[in-house]
Amino acid sequence: MNEDEREIADLQVEVAALLSDHVYTPLLEDQHVRGILPAPSQAPAVRAVLGDRAESRPARLTAYEVPLRDGEDLRTPHDVVALLRAAHTGTHIYPRSRVSSVMGMDLYLVDPADVTEAPFTTADWAATLLRCLAHPTDPAEGRHGARLRGFLFRDGGLLRLYMDSDEVPGVIGADVRPGGALTAVLAALPSLLDEEYRISKDAIDPHCRYVVDVTDW
């Protein structure tokens, strides 16, 4: 496997991991992910299969092939999700050359130039944040940084993260607002858990020592 093939394989792994969230949670409206397929012959693409929850009959499923390259660059897993949502929403006319079948399912080859990517939603943001905290890429982050002990979706679009850290005793609540800069939040959280000006008490929450406000990140 050469370097290009390895990059595509790694990206297919990331796309499969991200879209697995939508096996039980709809990707859009009532459509769930019923399969993720690496394109055959090591093609730089991934195929996503959509249908109703728990549906497995090929005739009731639709497959979309999404290219993973954008010129010289690779798309991100979130780009793939955005293209997939856009391709399955509304009316799109596919030329005959872009419609075929595979394993009994209709297969549509998505041309990114013909669809407008759907925006990254707050639900996507929250799910990605929770996944990154629960399963850090670097295992050392889970040992020496801030660890996720729990979470709660709250009124006003807030997400409360229950964190602990080697540097701060006990469980600390951290209120974030889904839709912020994900990388910045992940990098900053460990150092923000004991910033005094962010700290407040929540008299009705017995699950943490105090709460830090991280909604401005």
Secondary structure as UniProt FT lines:
FT   HELIX           3..19
FT   HELIX           20..23
FT   TURN            29..30
FT   STRAND          31..38
FT   HELIX           40..42
FT   STRAND          45..51
FT   TURN            53..54
FT   HELIX           58..60
FT   STRAND          62..67
FT   STRAND          69..70
FT   TURN            71..72
FT   STRAND          73..74
FT   HELIX           77..88
FT   HELIX           96..98
FT   STRAND          99..102
FT   TURN            103..104
FT   STRAND          105..109
FT   HELIX           112..114
FT   HELIX           122..134
FT   HELIX           139..144
FT   STRAND          146..154
FT   HELIX           155..157
FT   STRAND          158..165
FT   STRAND          172..176
FT   TURN            178..179
FT   HELIX           182..192
FT   TURN            193..194
FT   HELIX           196..198
FT   STRAND          199..200
FT   TURN            203..204
FT   TURN            206..207
FT   STRAND          211..213
FT   TURN            215..216
//
